Amino acid sequence: MVNTERVTVTLPSNLLAGIDRFEQNRSRFITQAVEHELEHRRREELLRSVSSPHPSGDDLSELGTGDWLPDLVEDAAELVDLAGGTPVRWVSGDGWKAGNL
């Protein structure tokens, strides 16, 4: 169950009439409209971020994986218990399956 809060929003009468034409439950309609707008804005923000990345990201992107991958592999040995867990393998068309690598 999603937690909800009551808010008071003032809308022009003609906008309410438009909502009422399509939906009896105004709250549901407004919730869906706000969710849609938030998703739209998140995507715009992501596109802006990708099109003009932070300057420090340029330094990292120029390194390439060859420069930092060996360090990552060494660090992983300290962070992950390779003997623990369940081995998995990718089965094309089926996804991840438990079993020997």
VOKENU-854846 format. One record per residue (C-alpha): residue number from 1; residue in three letters; x, y, z. Coordinates in nm, 3 decimals. Layout:
BEGIN
k,r,c1,c2,c3
NUM,Ala,X,Y,Z
...
This chain:
BEGIN
k,r,c1,c2,c3
1,Met,0.000,0.000,0.000
2,Val,0.135,0.339,-0.098
3,Asn,0.141,0.610,0.167
4,Thr,-0.067,0.908,0.062
5,Glu,-0.108,1.262,0.182
6,Arg,-0.392,1.504,0.122
7,Val,-0.302,1.828,-0.056
8,Thr,-0.505,2.123,-0.169
9,Val,-0.454,2.230,-0.528
10,Thr,-0.633,2.516,-0.698
11,Leu,-0.709,2.455,-1.066
12,Pro,-0.900,2.658,-1.323
13,Ser,-1.262,2.544,-1.368
14,Asn,-1.217,2.463,-1.734
15,Leu,-0.925,2.232,-1.647
16,Leu,-1.140,2.047,-1.393
17,Ala,-1.416,2.013,-1.651
18,Gly,-1.161,1.862,-1.890
19,Ile,-1.049,1.612,-1.626
20,Asp,-1.409,1.520,-1.547
21,Arg,-1.472,1.442,-1.915
22,Phe,-1.218,1.158,-1.900
23,Glu,-1.202,1.044,-1.539
24,Gln,-1.444,1.027,-1.248
25,Asn,-1.161,0.998,-0.996
26,Arg,-0.981,1.333,-1.012
27,Ser,-0.712,1.221,-0.768
28,Arg,-0.619,0.923,-0.984
29,Phe,-0.609,1.139,-1.297
30,Ile,-0.391,1.404,-1.133
31,Thr,-0.162,1.138,-0.981
32,Gln,-0.110,0.979,-1.323
33,Ala,-0.050,1.319,-1.484
34,Val,0.208,1.413,-1.218
35,Glu,0.383,1.074,-1.248
36,His,0.398,1.122,-1.626
37,Glu,0.542,1.473,-1.590
38,Leu,0.801,1.364,-1.332
39,Glu,0.917,1.081,-1.561
40,His,0.936,1.328,-1.851
41,Arg,1.149,1.567,-1.643
42,Arg,1.378,1.285,-1.521
43,Arg,1.440,1.185,-1.883
44,Glu,1.511,1.545,-1.982
45,Glu,1.754,1.577,-1.692
46,Leu,1.929,1.255,-1.796
47,Leu,1.956,1.374,-2.157
48,Arg,2.100,1.707,-2.039
49,Ser,2.350,1.522,-1.823
50,Val,2.457,1.294,-2.108
51,Ser,2.484,1.578,-2.358
52,Ser,2.695,1.795,-2.125
53,Pro,2.867,1.569,-1.872
54,His,3.049,1.698,-1.567
55,Pro,3.409,1.794,-1.655
56,Ser,3.555,1.534,-1.418
57,Gly,3.373,1.263,-1.614
58,Asp,3.578,1.347,-1.924
59,Asp,3.898,1.244,-1.745
60,Leu,3.748,0.908,-1.653
61,Ser,3.606,0.842,-1.998
62,Glu,3.944,0.905,-2.160
63,Leu,4.112,0.643,-1.941
64,Gly,3.930,0.348,-2.095
65,Thr,3.866,0.021,-1.916
66,Gly,4.220,-0.106,-1.974
67,Asp,4.355,0.153,-1.732
68,Trp,4.129,0.079,-1.435
69,Leu,4.011,-0.281,-1.487
70,Pro,4.322,-0.446,-1.335
71,Asp,4.278,-0.240,-1.018
72,Leu,3.910,-0.331,-1.006
73,Val,3.986,-0.702,-1.028
74,Glu,4.242,-0.674,-0.747
75,Asp,3.997,-0.476,-0.532
76,Ala,3.719,-0.729,-0.596
77,Ala,3.919,-1.005,-0.432
78,Glu,3.917,-0.805,-0.110
79,Leu,3.549,-0.711,-0.132
80,Val,3.387,-1.035,-0.249
81,Asp,3.413,-1.385,-0.110
82,Leu,3.444,-1.581,-0.435
83,Ala,3.393,-1.910,-0.250
84,Gly,3.054,-1.800,-0.117
85,Gly,2.722,-1.774,-0.297
86,Thr,2.573,-1.982,-0.573
87,Pro,2.743,-2.018,-0.909
88,Val,2.528,-1.899,-1.198
89,Arg,2.557,-1.903,-1.575
90,Trp,2.376,-1.724,-1.856
91,Val,2.162,-1.945,-2.077
92,Ser,2.066,-1.774,-2.401
93,Gly,1.689,-1.743,-2.422
94,Asp,1.648,-1.855,-2.060
95,Gly,1.847,-1.601,-1.859
96,Trp,2.053,-1.667,-1.547
97,Lys,2.052,-2.025,-1.420
98,Ala,2.210,-2.175,-1.111
99,Gly,2.488,-2.417,-1.198
100,Asn,2.856,-2.451,-1.270
101,Leu,3.030,-2.178,-1.458
